[in-house]
Amino acid sequence: MNWLSGSQGVVLTAYHPSGTNEAARNQTKEGEETCPASRRSGQYTMHHENSKKATERPAFDRSSSQDSLDELSMDDYWKELENIHETRKNSHEEEEVVVVKEPDEGELEEEWLKEAGLSNLFGESAEDPVESMVFLSTLTRTQKAAVQKRVETVTQTMRKKNKQHQVPDVRDIFRIQNDPKEKVSDGNEPPSVKTSINKNEMEEEGKDPEFSLGIREKNLLEDVTVSETDINLEISFAEQAANIQDDSIDKLCGGKEDDTLLPNFRLPKDKTGTTKIGDLAPQDMKKVYSLALIELTALYDILGTEFKQQKALKIKTKDSGLFGVPLSVLLEQDQKKVPGTKIPLILQKLISQIEEARLDTEGLLRIPGVAARVKSLCQELEAKFYEGTFNWEMVKQHDAASLLKLFIRELPQPLLTVEYLKAFQDVQYLPTRKQQLQALNLLVLLLPEANRDMLKVLLEFLQRIIDYRDKNKMTLNNIAMVMAPNLFTFHGFGSKSIEQNEFVMAAGTANVMRFMIKYQKLLWTIPKFIVNQVRKQNAESQRKERKDKAMKKLLKKMAYDREKHEKQDKNSNDADVPQGVIRVQAPHLSKVSMAIQLTEELKASDIVARFLSQKSGVVPTLQKEEVFLYEIGGNIGERCLDDDTYMKDLYQLNPNAEWVIKPKNI
């Protein structure tokens, strides 16, 4: 386990519960002072190691209001940070620092293009970048500008290094008719000079310009007035930033913040259904990742904010145990015990242990456990957890909470990943709350599945604690201030850099933490414009395949064989489906197939309910929450539909899909 030494400023030395040992609290030693009274159930005794260092961090002005929410929230942040430093200081184990490699010229952009699935635009495979061209044809104006900027940097670097393989011309890749006087967009010019889509080109190629996202977005921007609290998921976030002048003054940082000041952002109803992370098939999620990376970069370009992925060099890590073990290793261990588990068992058990003792305990997560006891428990867990001999009855609630926070911050690489931790931190610098929320949405999509699943479980747990805020005194602000140091001050980057940036990061990262907790349901939504781009890519790929002569012959033969087979096996249930009717398959239910008449008001939940109403003593009864209606094929790989999906609208969007009711993950 890695523990970090070297704290500075004020160091937590003791916690005195309210109403106990009053004499001890009044008899502070020379050089010590007691933290002023507050709403907490007790007080912290603090010791200044160095008076000069202690004054480096600006003190709060407590003259106006002792119980100011901001004062108490920031106080929570610093006390949590001091707890972390003290815990690491008390351990003598050697610190393992993650080395972040400084990229060479053009290396960052080349890596970015590979991550975006566009490596075919350069290098030895640049002669036949068909797949990349299909991908590029679905991008928005701002997304194309972001890609173009990085391709130019890479090609210039290649020419400087005299690479032997072909270096493509950017103009050939994007086929954009540039004005000779117009320079390439770098993301900082006014929206009027951004790269635009040539509508005539699309019509010549047989594309539907209204489905092409750039043109479609322009029409939506003109026709739709989005209210201040709505999050528009139909239009690219970067396009919104480029075309809509947001005159709101709702900055994330600055001024006094409390729970009530955060906007009540909401998602407008989408008749074709809301798509959540986990609803799409892996092959489509791979496309979502590439599009989210390009979209986030385009958004940062438009807003004039630098976006750089950090890359950590490989370091030696533990290959077994609980604390300080890579997430992938933990899950591999756990899946041997519980096949299919996606959340570390130790995290699940710690959350369960905290909840069993009730979530209305005052100061939950804020009040630390006893350091010596927590260290002892940690060592005992390492030895006995997987053997099943650990005695959980002796674990006190605050100790369990301290163990949970320790587990998170002791991950060899941060939960938000080395690559994107800085990007999460930098969200605080974006101009408006809406843009900050949009950036967080895209960053969550970029996280590896294991990290994203664990983050989701953690945020849901934190919200459950907040639900008891009237009793436990842990508001959204308090929880964010306590948890931010555990997620954002990653010790693997080294203690010196952390301490130098603590004060700068404090308020900003805590507010990013507030956003992640409050808007977690929205953050796990895949924006509709990205799902539409995935549909467009699938449709374009199919169109390219159909143009291949060899593929046409194969399809013809397959069609003939299929028709012959269907003529032999056809029964009355599989007769030609009339117009406005879909056939829904349900292989896991008693009624395996049913023709459904589409109406304006028919929803996915109505179809599932209709199937479940068919009783049978042969097939085990499944509950409504156990089965879902899926859209399979056509212009999507596979998509689990939400209950409020209007089927006629979705059918019009994907008329070639098949419709299947089944349990999730089958």
C-alpha positions in Angstrom: 0.0 0.0 0.0 1.3 3.4 -0.9 1.2 6.0 1.8 2.4 9.6 1.1 4.5 11.5 3.5 5.1 15.2 3.8 2.1 17.2 4.9 2.2 20.9 5.4 0.2 23.6 7.3 -2.2 22.4 9.8 -2.2 18.7 10.9 -5.1 16.9 12.5 -4.0 15.4 15.8 -7.2 14.5 17.6 -11.0 14.5 17.4 -13.0 15.2 20.5 -16.7 14.1 20.4 -19.2 16.7 21.5 -20.1 16.7 25.1 -17.2 14.5 26.2 -13.8 15.3 27.9 -14.6 19.0 28.2 -11.5 19.5 30.3 -9.2 18.0 27.8 -10.5 20.4 25.2 -10.0 23.4 27.4 -6.4 22.4 28.2 -4.7 22.8 24.9 -0.9 22.7 24.9 1.2 25.6 23.9 1.3 26.1 20.2 -2.0 24.3 19.7 -5.4 25.8 19.1 -8.9 24.4 18.9 -11.1 24.7 15.8 -14.1 27.0 16.5 -17.4 25.4 17.3 -19.6 24.4 14.4 -22.5 22.2 13.6 -20.3 19.1 13.8 -20.8 16.7 16.6 -17.3 17.4 17.9 -14.2 19.4 17.4 -10.8 18.9 15.8 -7.6 19.8 17.7 -5.0 21.1 15.4 -1.3 21.6 15.6 0.7 24.0 13.5 4.0 22.3 12.4 5.4 25.4 11.0 3.8 28.8 11.5 5.2 30.2 8.3 3.8 27.3 6.3 0.5 27.5 8.1 0.0 31.0 6.8 0.7 30.1 3.2 -2.9 29.0 2.7 -5.3 32.0 3.0 -7.5 31.8 6.1 -11.2 32.2 5.9 -12.8 35.4 7.1 -15.0 34.1 9.9 -16.1 37.6 11.1 -19.3 37.7 9.1 -21.0 34.4 9.8 -19.6 31.5 11.8 -21.9 29.0 10.3 -21.5 30.1 6.6 -22.0 27.1 4.3 -19.0 28.0 2.3 -16.8 28.3 5.3 -17.8 25.0 6.6 -17.6 23.3 3.2 -14.0 24.5 2.6 -13.2 23.7 6.1 -14.3 20.1 5.4 -12.0 20.0 2.3 -8.9 21.1 4.2 -9.6 18.8 7.1 -10.0 15.9 4.8 -6.8 16.8 3.0 -4.9 17.0 6.3 -6.3 13.6 7.3 -5.0 12.2 4.0 -1.5 13.7 4.6 -1.5 12.5 8.2 -2.5 9.0 7.2 0.3 8.8 4.6 2.8 10.4 6.9 2.2 7.6 9.5 3.2 5.0 7.0 6.8 4.3 6.2 6.3 2.4 2.9 8.0 3.7 -0.2 6.0 6.0 -2.4 5.4 4.8 -6.0 5.1 7.7 -8.4 3.5 7.5 -11.8 5.8 9.1 -14.4 3.9 11.1 -17.0 5.8 11.1 -20.3 6.3 14.4 -22.0 5.3 13.9 -25.6 7.6 14.8 -28.5 6.4 17.2 -31.2 3.3 15.8 -33.0 3.3 12.7 -30.8 0.3 13.9 -28.8 -1.7 14.6 -31.9 -0.7 11.2 -33.4 -1.8 9.4 -30.3 -5.1 11.4 -30.3 -5.8 10.3 -33.9 -5.2 6.7 -33.0 -7.5 7.0 -30.0 -10.2 8.5 -32.2 -9.9 5.6 -34.6 -8.3 7.7 -37.4 -4.9 6.2 -37.6 -5.6 5.4 -41.3 -5.2 9.1 -42.1 -1.5 8.9 -41.7 1.3 6.3 -41.8 1.7 3.3 -43.9 -2.0 2.7 -44.3 -2.8 6.2 -45.5 -3.2 5.0 -49.1 -6.6 3.3 -48.4 -8.3 5.1 -45.5 -11.8 3.9 -46.5 -13.0 3.2 -43.0 -11.8 6.6 -41.8 -13.5 8.3 -44.7 -16.8 6.7 -43.8 -16.2 8.0 -40.2 -15.3 11.5 -41.4 -18.4 11.8 -43.5 -20.5 11.7 -40.3 -18.7 14.4 -38.4 -20.1 17.8 -37.7 -18.3 21.1 -38.8 -16.6 21.6 -35.5 -15.6 17.9 -35.2 -14.0 18.0 -38.6 -12.2 21.2 -37.7 -10.8 19.4 -34.6 -9.6 16.4 -36.6 -8.2 18.6 -39.4 -6.1 20.6 -36.9 -4.5 17.5 -35.5 -3.9 15.9 -38.9 -2.1 19.0 -40.0 0.2 18.9 -37.0 1.0 15.3 -37.6 1.7 15.7 -41.3 3.9 18.7 -40.7 5.9 16.7 -38.1 6.2 13.8 -40.5 7.6 16.0 -43.2 10.1 17.5 -40.8 11.2 14.0 -39.9 11.4 12.9 -43.6 9.1 10.0 -43.0 9.3 7.5 -46.0 5.6 6.6 -46.0 2.9 8.7 -47.7 2.0 12.0 -46.0 -1.6 12.8 -47.1 -2.7 16.4 -48.0 -5.2 17.6 -45.5 -7.3 19.2 -48.3 -7.5 15.8 -50.0 -8.7 14.1 -46.7 -11.5 16.6 -46.0 -12.2 17.8 -49.6 -13.0 21.2 -48.3 -13.0 24.1 -50.8 -11.0 26.6 -48.7 -10.9 30.3 -49.5 -7.2 31.1 -50.2 -7.4 34.0 -47.7 -9.0 31.8 -45.0 -6.6 30.2 -42.6 -7.3 26.8 -41.0 -9.4 27.0 -38.0 -7.5 26.5 -34.7 -10.6 26.7 -32.5 -10.0 30.2 -31.4 -11.5 32.2 -34.2 -15.2 33.4 -34.2 -17.7 30.7 -35.2 -18.2 32.4 -38.6 -14.8 31.1 -39.9 -15.2 27.5 -38.8 -15.0 24.7 -41.4 -18.4 24.2 -43.0 -20.0 21.2 -44.7 -20.5 21.3 -48.5 -24.2 20.4 -49.0 -23.8 20.0 -52.8 -21.0 17.4 -52.3 -23.4 15.3 -50.1 -26.2 15.5 -52.6 -23.8 14.4 -55.4 -22.8 11.4 -53.4 -26.4 10.4 -52.7 -26.3 11.3 -49.0 -29.3 12.8 -47.2 -28.2 16.3 -46.3 -30.9 16.6 -43.7 -29.6 13.5 -41.9 -26.1 14.8 -42.1 -25.5 16.2 -38.6 -23.9 19.5 -39.6 -26.8 20.7 -41.7 -29.4 19.2 -39.5 -27.9 20.9 -36.4 -28.0 24.3 -38.2 -31.8 23.9 -38.8 -32.4 22.8 -35.2 -30.4 25.8 -33.9 -32.6 28.1 -35.9 -35.9 26.5 -35.1 -35.6 25.4 -31.5 -35.4 27.7 -28.5 -33.7 25.8 -25.7 -34.7 26.9 -22.2 -31.9 27.8 -19.7 -32.3 24.6 -17.7 -32.7 22.2 -20.7 -29.7 20.1 -21.9 -30.0 19.8 -25.7 -28.7 16.3 -26.7 -29.8 16.5 -30.3 -27.2 19.1 -31.3 -23.4 18.7 -31.0 -22.2 20.5 -27.9 -19.4 22.1 -29.8 -21.9 23.3 -32.5 -24.0 24.8 -29.7 -20.9 26.6 -28.3 -20.0 27.9 -31.8 -23.5 29.0 -32.8 -25.4 30.0 -29.6 -24.3 33.0 -27.7 -24.9 31.9 -24.1 -25.4 35.1 -22.1 -25.9 33.4 -18.8 -23.7 34.2 -15.9 -23.9 30.9 -14.2 -20.2 30.3 -13.7 -19.2 27.2 -11.7 -16.6 29.1 -9.7 -16.9 32.4 -7.9 -19.5 33.6 -5.6 -21.2 31.6 -2.8 -22.5 28.3 -3.9 -25.1 26.1 -2.2 -27.3 23.2 -3.3 -30.1 25.5 -4.3 -28.0 27.6 -6.7 -27.2 24.6 -9.0 -29.6 24.7 -12.0 -32.2 22.0 -12.3 -30.9 20.7 -15.6 -33.3 18.4 -17.3 -33.4 16.3 -20.5 -36.2 17.1 -22.9 -38.3 14.0 -23.8 -37.0 12.2 -26.9 -39.6 10.2 -28.7 -37.0 7.7 -30.1 -35.9 7.0 -26.5 -33.1 8.0 -24.2 -29.9 6.0 -24.6 -27.9 5.2 -21.4 -24.4 3.8 -21.1 -24.8 0.0 -21.2 -27.7 0.2 -23.6 -25.6 -0.2 -26.8 -23.6 -3.2 -28.1 -19.8 -3.2 -27.7 -19.2 -2.5 -31.4 -21.3 0.7 -31.2 -19.8 1.8 -27.9 -16.4 1.7 -29.6 -17.8 4.3 -32.1 -19.3 6.3 -29.2 -15.8 6.5 -27.6 -14.2 7.8 -30.8 -17.0 10.4 -31.3 -16.9 11.5 -27.7 -13.2 12.1 -27.8 -13.5 14.2 -31.0 -16.5 16.1 -29.7 -14.8 16.9 -26.4 -11.7 18.1 -28.2 -13.9 20.2 -30.6 -15.7 21.7 -27.6 -12.5 22.6 -25.9 -11.1 24.1 -29.2 -14.2 26.3 -29.6 -13.9 27.5 -26.0 -10.2 28.2 -26.3 -9.3 25.6 -23.6 -6.4 23.3 -24.0 -7.2 19.6 -23.9 -4.4 17.2 -23.6 -4.5 13.5 -22.6 -1.8 12.5 -20.2 0.0 9.2 -20.7 1.5 7.3 -17.8 4.5 5.1 -18.2 4.0 1.6 -16.9 4.9 1.1 -13.2 5.3 -1.9 -11.0 2.1 -2.6 -9.2 0.8 -5.3 -6.8 -0.6 -8.4 -8.5 -2.8 -9.4 -5.6 -4.5 -8.0 -2.5 -7.0 -5.3 -1.9 -5.5 -1.9 -1.3 -3.1 -0.4 -3.9 -4.0 -3.0 -6.5 -5.0 -2.1 -10.1 -8.7 -2.2 -10.7 -8.3 -4.7 -13.5 -6.5 -7.1 -11.2 -9.1 -6.7 -8.4 -11.9 -7.5 -10.8 -10.0 -10.6 -12.1 -9.6 -11.8 -8.5 -13.2 -11.1 -7.7 -14.7 -12.8 -10.8 -13.1 -16.0 -9.7 -15.2 -15.7 -6.5 -18.3 -14.1 -8.1 -18.4 -14.7 -11.8 -19.6 -11.7 -13.8 -19.1 -9.1 -11.0 -18.2 -5.6 -12.3 -17.6 -3.8 -9.0 -14.8 -4.7 -6.6 -16.1 -6.9 -3.9 -14.3 -4.9 -1.2 -16.0 -1.7 -2.3 -19.4 -3.4 -2.3 -18.8 -4.8 1.2 -17.6 -1.4 2.6 -20.6 0.4 1.2 -22.9 -2.3 2.6 -21.2 -2.1 6.0 -21.7 1.7 6.1 -25.3 1.4 5.1 -26.1 -1.3 7.6 -25.2 1.1 10.4 -27.7 3.6 9.0 -26.9 6.6 6.8 -28.3 9.2 9.2 -25.2 9.2 11.4 -24.0 12.8 11.8 -20.8 13.6 10.0 -20.7 10.4 8.0 -17.7 10.4 5.7 -16.5 13.7 7.3 -15.5 12.4 10.7 -12.5 10.1 10.3 -12.0 6.7 11.9 -9.3 6.1 14.4 -6.1 6.1 12.4 -4.4 3.2 14.2 -7.5 1.1 14.1 -8.1 1.8 10.4 -4.5 0.8 9.6 -4.9 -2.4 11.6 -8.2 -3.2 9.9 -6.6 -2.6 6.5 -3.9 -5.2 7.2 -6.4 -7.7 8.6 -8.6 -7.3 5.5 -5.6 -8.0 3.2 -5.0 -11.3 5.0 -8.6 -12.5 5.6 -11.0 -10.9 3.1 -10.9 -13.5 0.4 -10.7 -16.3 2.9 -14.0 -15.2 4.3 -12.7 -15.1 7.9 -12.7 -11.3 8.5 -15.0 -10.3 11.3 -17.1 -7.4 10.0 -19.0 -7.0 13.2 -16.0 -5.3 14.9 -15.8 -2.6 12.1 -17.2 0.7 13.3 -19.1 2.9 10.7 -16.6 5.8 10.6 -13.7 3.3 10.3 -15.5 1.7 7.3 -15.9 5.1 5.8 -12.2 5.8 6.2 -11.4 2.4 4.6 -13.6 3.2 1.6 -11.9 6.5 1.0 -8.5 4.9 1.5 -9.4 2.2 -1.0 -10.2 4.8 -3.6 -7.1 7.0 -3.3 -4.8 4.0 -3.0 -5.6 2.8 -6.5 -2.3 2.7 -8.4 -3.9 4.8 -11.0 -6.7 7.3 -10.3 -10.3 6.2 -10.7 -10.7 9.0 -13.2 -7.6 7.6 -15.0 -4.2 9.2 -15.5 -5.2 10.1 -19.1 -8.3 12.2 -18.1 -7.8 13.3 -14.5 -6.5 16.7 -15.6 -9.3 17.0 -18.1 -11.8 16.4 -15.2 -10.0 19.0 -13.1 -10.0 21.5 -16.0 -13.8 21.3 -16.4 -14.0 24.1 -13.8 -12.4 26.6 -16.2 -15.1 26.3 -18.9 -17.3 29.4 -19.2 -20.8 28.2 -18.3 -22.3 25.5 -16.1 -24.0 24.0 -19.2 -20.7 23.6 -21.0 -19.1 22.1 -17.8 -21.9 19.6 -17.6 -21.5 18.7 -21.3 -17.8 18.2 -20.9 -18.3 15.9 -17.9 -20.9 13.9 -19.9 -18.3 13.3 -22.6 -15.5 12.5 -20.1 -17.6 9.9 -18.4 -18.1 8.3 -21.9 -14.3 8.2 -22.3 -13.6 6.3 -19.1 -12.8 2.6 -19.3 -15.8 0.4 -18.5 -14.5 -0.8 -15.1 -13.7 2.8 -13.9 -17.0 4.0 -15.1 -19.0 1.3 -13.4 -17.1 1.8 -10.1 -17.6 5.6 -10.3 -21.3 5.1 -10.9 -21.7 2.9 -7.8 -19.7 5.4 -5.7 -21.8 8.4 -6.9 -25.1 6.6 -6.2 -23.9 5.8 -2.7 -22.9 9.4 -2.1 -26.4 10.5 -3.2 -28.0 8.1 -0.7 -26.0 9.7 2.1 -27.1 13.2 0.9 -30.7 12.0 1.0 -30.4 11.9 4.8 -28.8 15.4 5.0 -31.4 16.7 7.5 -30.1 14.2 10.1 -26.5 13.5 9.1 -25.7 17.2 8.3 -24.0 16.0 5.1 -25.3 18.2 2.3 -24.2 18.0 -1.4 -21.6 20.6 -0.6 -20.2 18.8 2.4 -20.0 15.5 0.6 -18.3 17.1 -2.4 -15.7 18.8 -0.2 -14.9 15.6 1.7 -14.7 13.3 -1.4 -12.9 15.7 -3.9 -9.5 15.2 -2.2 -9.9 11.5 -2.4 -10.6 11.5 -6.2 -8.6 14.4 -7.5 -5.4 14.6 -5.3 -3.8 11.5 -6.8 -0.6 10.7 -4.8 1.0 8.9 -7.7 1.9 12.3 -9.3 4.1 13.1 -6.3 3.5 15.0 -3.1 5.3 18.2 -4.1 3.1 18.9 -7.1 0.0 18.1 -5.1 0.8 20.5 -2.3 1.7 23.3 -4.6 -1.6 23.0 -6.4 -3.9 22.1 -3.5 -5.3 25.6 -2.9 -5.8 26.3 -6.6 -7.6 23.0 -7.0 -9.7 23.0 -3.9 -12.9 24.9 -4.8 -12.8 24.0 -8.4 -12.5 20.2 -8.0 -15.0 20.2 -5.2 -17.5 21.9 -7.5 -16.8 19.4 -10.2 -17.5 16.7 -7.6 -20.8 18.4 -6.8 -21.7 18.3 -10.5 -20.9 14.6 -10.8 -23.1 13.8 -7.8 -26.0 16.0 -8.6 -26.2 15.3 -12.3 -25.1 11.7 -12.3 -28.1 10.4 -14.2 -27.6 12.9 -17.0 -23.9 12.1 -17.1 -24.6 8.4 -17.9 -26.7 9.4 -20.9 -25.3 9.1 -24.4 -26.2 12.3 -26.3 -28.7 11.7 -29.2 -26.4 13.4 -31.7 -23.7 10.9 -31.0 -26.2 7.9 -31.3 -27.3 9.5 -34.6 -23.7 9.6 -35.8 -23.3 6.0 -34.9 -26.4 5.2 -37.0 -25.0 7.2 -39.8 -21.7 5.4 -39.7 -23.4 2.0 -39.7 -25.6 3.1 -42.7 -22.6 4.5 -44.6 -20.6 1.3 -44.0 -23.5 -0.8 -45.3 -23.7 1.5 -48.4 -20.0 1.0 -49.1 -20.3 -2.7 -48.7 -23.3 -2.9 -51.1 -21.2 -1.1 -53.8 -18.6 -3.9 -53.7 -19.3 -6.3 -56.5 -18.1 -9.3 -54.7 -20.2 -8.5 -51.7 -23.2 -8.1 -54.0 -22.8 -11.5 -55.4 -22.5 -12.9 -51.9 -25.6 -11.1 -50.8 -27.5 -12.3 -53.8 -26.6 -15.9 -53.0 -27.4 -15.5 -49.4 -30.7 -13.9 -50.3 -31.6 -16.8 -52.6 -30.7 -19.4 -49.9 -32.6 -17.5 -47.3 -35.7 -17.2 -49.5 -35.6 -21.0 -50.3 -35.3 -21.8 -46.6 -38.1 -19.4 -45.7 -40.4 -21.0 -48.2 -39.9 -24.4 -46.6 -40.3 -23.3 -43.0 -42.8 -20.5 -43.2 -45.9 -20.8 -41.1 -48.9 -18.6 -40.6 -47.3 -16.7 -37.8 -44.5 -15.4 -40.1 -46.7 -14.2 -42.9 -45.9 -10.9 -44.5 -46.2 -8.2 -42.0 -48.8 -5.5 -43.0 -47.8 -1.8 -43.3 -47.6 -0.2 -39.9 -47.1 -3.5 -38.1 -43.9 -4.9 -36.5 -43.2 -8.4 -35.4 -41.7 -8.7 -31.9 -39.8 -11.8 -30.9 -39.6 -12.9 -27.3 -37.7 -16.2 -27.1 -37.5 -16.2 -23.3 -41.2 -15.7 -22.7 -44.2 -18.0 -23.2 -45.5 -16.0 -26.2 -42.4 -16.1 -28.5 -43.7 -13.9 -31.3 -46.4 -11.3 -31.8 -47.5 -8.9 -34.5 -47.9 -5.4 -33.0 -49.8 -2.6 -34.7 -47.9 0.7 -34.4 -49.8 3.7 -33.1 -48.8 7.3 -32.3 -48.9 6.6 -28.5 -47.5 3.0 -28.4 -44.5 2.8 -26.1 -41.8 0.1 -25.6 -43.3 -0.5 -22.1 -46.7 -1.3 -23.6 -45.2 -4.0 -25.8 -43.3 -5.6 -22.9 -46.5 -5.5 -20.7 -48.5 -7.1 -23.5 -46.1 -10.1 -23.7 -45.8 -10.5 -19.9 -49.7 -10.6 -19.7 -49.6 -13.9 -21.6 -49.5 -16.5 -18.8 -47.9 -19.9 -19.1 -47.1 -22.7 -16.6 -44.2 -23.9 -18.8 -41.9 -20.9 -19.0 -40.7 -19.4 -15.7 -42.4 -16.1 -15.0 -40.2 -13.0 -15.6 -40.9 -9.6 -14.0 -41.2 -6.4 -15.9 -38.0 -5.1 -14.6 -36.1 -8.2 -15.7 -36.8 -8.0 -19.5 -36.4 -5.2 -22.0 -37.3 -4.5 -25.6 -34.3 -4.3 -27.9 -33.8 -2.6 -31.3 -31.4 -4.9 -33.2 -29.9 -4.4 -36.7 -30.6 -1.9 -39.4 -28.6 1.2 -38.6 -27.7 0.1 -35.1 -25.9 -2.9 -33.7 -28.1 -3.5 -30.6 -29.9 -1.0 -28.4 -31.9 -1.5 -25.2 -34.9 0.7 -25.3 -36.2 2.8 -22.4 -39.8 2.4 -21.4 -40.9 5.7 -22.8 -39.7 5.1 -26.4 -42.4 5.8 -28.9 -42.2 2.8 -31.2 -43.7 4.5 -34.4 -41.1 7.3 -34.2 -38.3 4.8 -33.7 -39.5 2.5 -36.5 -39.4 5.5 -38.9 -35.8 6.1 -37.8 -34.8 2.5 -38.2 -37.3 0.6 -40.4 -35.0 -2.3 -41.0 -34.5 -3.2 -37.3 -35.6 -6.4 -35.6 -37.5 -6.2 -32.3 -36.7 -8.6 -29.5 -37.7 -8.8 -25.9 -35.0 -10.4 -23.6 -33.3 -10.0 -20.3 -30.3 -7.6 -20.3 -26.8 -8.9 -21.1 -28.1 -11.9 -23.0 
